[in-house]
Amino acid sequence: MINLRIIARILSSMAFLETLLLLLALAVGVIYVEGTLLPFILTAIVSLVIGCALLYYAKGAPRKITRRDGYLSVALTWVMFSLIGALPFLFYCEHPRLAVAVFEATSGFTTTGATALTSLDTMPHSLLFWRSLMHWLGGLGIIFFTVALLPSISGGSVKLFAAESTGLKIGKLHPRVSTTARWIWGIYLTLTFLCFGGYMLAGMPLFDAVNHAMSTIASGGFSTHQDSFAYYHSPAIELTAVVFMFLAGVNFTLIYTTLMKRRLSDLRHSDELRLMLIMLCVVVVVMFGCDVVRGNNVFESLRTALFTTVSMQSTTGFITADYMTRYTPFVWVFIFFIGIFGPMAGSTGGGIKCVRVLTALKVMIGEFRHILHPRAVLPVRIAGSTAATDILRTMFAFFVAYTVLLVAATLCFLAMGLAPLDALGVAASMLGNVGAAIGHQIGATGSLAVLPDAGLWLSSILMLIGRLEIFAILLPFVPAFWKED
């Protein structure tokens, strides 16, 4: 049975948290003496009222949270954050479109990084900071909830963590989920500060460095400029971004055990990291080779190929060049698939994740061997451990659901009038939380403001589904979810 009061209690805490974050963006507006502070004042009031109302309703709520409560709490939290986070955009615009505002906020919290805005260079600092802060908050997802909210709820952190996972182990540093979360948050904070320092040393202005550091480590993609990283024309800034985009795409548990525990053997034995590096190198070589063959400068070709590949693989989506015009359709295929596959599990990136691709490859190879040796026992081993049957079943269900959703979304965008390549590119970009897409009308540099409202609403839904890895957001729509056992 669903306990609405305990869900209201969780949501009230989240609403209060979002109020504090809105006040941070308001403070940025005060620092820069901006005259457009009313949007954040009004939104903070709305968020505070919602939090108080939910807290009042939650009086007498038990402290025990069930698995169903966890799934519903996670889904409603992301929806609530996106709707409240959309209000500053709605209040700021002279001719507001609700679909654009919700899309922008959802893109921020899910760290997709696609934008429907067309005048970033003239926007107030407070609104630009709010976009980056949404990225940074959404970067670690459920780990944030376990740290900020659930130590006071018996078993709550475990239930909410399970609500967003899909059966694939990403590693634990401590038997207590909350302790693991704090350590990973420490890595997250450290990388953010290092990235900020790197951007400053590379010559990026202070405000831009703060925003891009949050966006980079969250694998987001929002920039303070409409031209993204192409605005700077700086190899040093781009190299800094490449380093930290790659690190953001690595399993944070692996980073912790390597740096803090000095277990370098974990790097050598990580099949997933090896696959990620192989895919990265293959795509860089293909892009670089095709660019050089066309007569482009060797250094510029390598620089663009490396930045674009790391940006797409980490699902950050920063852009330094329009790959739709720079490269041939042959290269588009590689860019498309490396964005779909994404980085490692346990990172801030989106996409399918390399561990699922690796598991699928091992299952396929194992099936060939099983055909040749029917009596042989051939377990699937990932990171030295045998993958349980339930994990393989969940992975298969994920691939099927992902494919069905991708095809259905592509058909919907086609029905809205998009060209086939654009429809597929936008659907894959939204579902994989990549941000940058493959297409002629939208593509690498186009704004999604050209989409009709229906397209923006569909994109917002796809981003939430992709960020919560399908099951957590769709499970409440299954009738059996609401039936008592």
Residue, then its C-alpha position, 0 to 999 in steps of 0.5 A: m500500500i502506498n503511504l502518501r504521508i511519508i511521500a509528502r514528507i520526502l517531497s516537502s524536504m525537497a521543496f525546502l531544498e529547492t527554495l534554498l537553491l533558488l535563494l542562491a541564484l537570487a544572491v547572484g542577481v544581488i551581487y551583479v546588481e540585476g533588476t530582474l530578481l522578481p522571478f526568483i523571489l516569486t519562485a522561492i515563495v511558491s517553492l516554500v509554500i509547497g514545502c509547507a503544505l506538504l509538511y503539514y499534510a505529512k504530520g504523523a507519517p511513519r518513518k519506514i519507507t517501502r519499495r513502492d514509496g521509494y519509486l513514487s518518491v523518486a519520480l515525483t521529486w524529479v517532476m516537482f523539481s522540474l516544474i518549480g525550476a521552470l518558473p524563473f524562465l516563465f516569469y523572466c520571458e516577455h512572451p513565455r511558453l510554458a513548454v519552453a520553461v519546463f523543457e529548460a528546467t528538465s534539461g537542466f536537472t536531468t543534465t541533458g543540456a539541450t536548450a530551447l533559449t536563443s539569447l544566452d549572451t544577454m540573459p541575467h547572471s542569476l538565470l544563467f547561474w540557475r541553469s548551471l546549478m540545476h545541472w550540478l544538483g542533478g549530476l549525482g541524482i539519487i546519491f543526493f537524496t540519500v545524503a541530504l534527506l534520508p539518514s533520518i528515515s529507517g531504510g529510506s536511503v536503500k529504498l530510494f537508491a534501489a528505485e533509481s538503479t536497474g540491477l547493475k552494481i556500480g560499486k559500494l565503498h561502505p556497507r551504509v549507503s549514506t556513508t558511500a554517498r558522502w564519500i562520492w559527494g566528496i569526489y564530486l566536490t573535489l572535481t568541481f573545484l579542480c575543474f573551476g581552477g583549471y578553467m581559471l588558469a586556462g583564461m576563462p572569466l570567473f563567472d563563466a568558470v564557475n558555471h562551466a565547472m558545475s556543468t562539466i562535472a555534472s556532464g550537463g552541457f549548459s553554457t553561458h554563451q550561445d556558441s558554447f565552447a566555440y565562443y572562447h577559441s582557446p585550446a587550453i580551455e578545451l583541453t581542460a574541458v576534455v580532461f574533466m568531461f572524461l573524469a565525469g564519465v568515469n565511475f566515481t567509485l573507481i576514481y575514489t578507490t584509485l585516488m584515495k585507496r591507491r588501488l591502481s589494480d582496479l583501473r587495470h582490471s576494469d573491463e568497462l573502463r577499457l571498453m570506454l577507452i577503446m570506443l573513444c579511441v576508435v571514434v577519435v581516429v575515425m573523425f581525425g582521419c576523415d578530417v585530415v583526408r579532406g585537407n584540414n589542419v592536423f592539429e585542428s582536426l585532432r583538437t576538434a575530434l578529441f573534444t567532440t568525442v569526449s563531449m558526446q561519450s560523456t553525454t555532456g554535449f559541449i560544442t566547439a564545431d558544427y559536426m553536421t557540416r564539418y564531417t561526412p554522414f559516415v562520421w555522423v554514425f560514430i558520433f550518434f552511437i557513442g552518444i547513445f552508448g555513453p560513459m561508465a555506470g556510476s558516473t554523472g553521464g547518461g546514455i545506455k552505459c558501457v557496462r550494459v554494452l559490455t554485458a550484452l557483448k559478453v552474453m552474445i559471445g557466450e551464446f556462440r560458445h554455448i552453441l558449440h558446447p551445449r553442456a558447458v557452464l559459461p557464466v558472464r563475468i563483469a569486473g571479476s564477478t559473475a552476473a546474476t540471472d536477475i541482473l541479466r534479465t533486468m539488462f535485457a528488459f532495459f534494452v527492449a524498453y530503450t529500443v521501444l521508447l526510441v522508436a516510438a519517440t522517433l515516430c512521434f517527432l516524425a508525425m510533428g513534421l521533423a525530417p527522419l534524421d532530425a526525428l531520430g537524432v532528437a529522440a536519441s539525444m533526449l532519451g540518452n540525456v546527451g543534449a547535442a543531436i544529429g540532424h540538419q534542422i536542430g543538429a549540433t548548434g540548433s535550438l530546440a525552440v523550433l519544436p512545437d509545444a507537443g515536441l517540447w513536452l515529449s522531450s521533457i518526458l523523454m529526458l526524465i525517463g532517460r535520467l531515471e533509467i526508464f523503470a523508476i519513472l514508468l513503474p507508477f504507470v503499471p496497474a500492478f504498482w497500485k495493487e496491494d500484495 
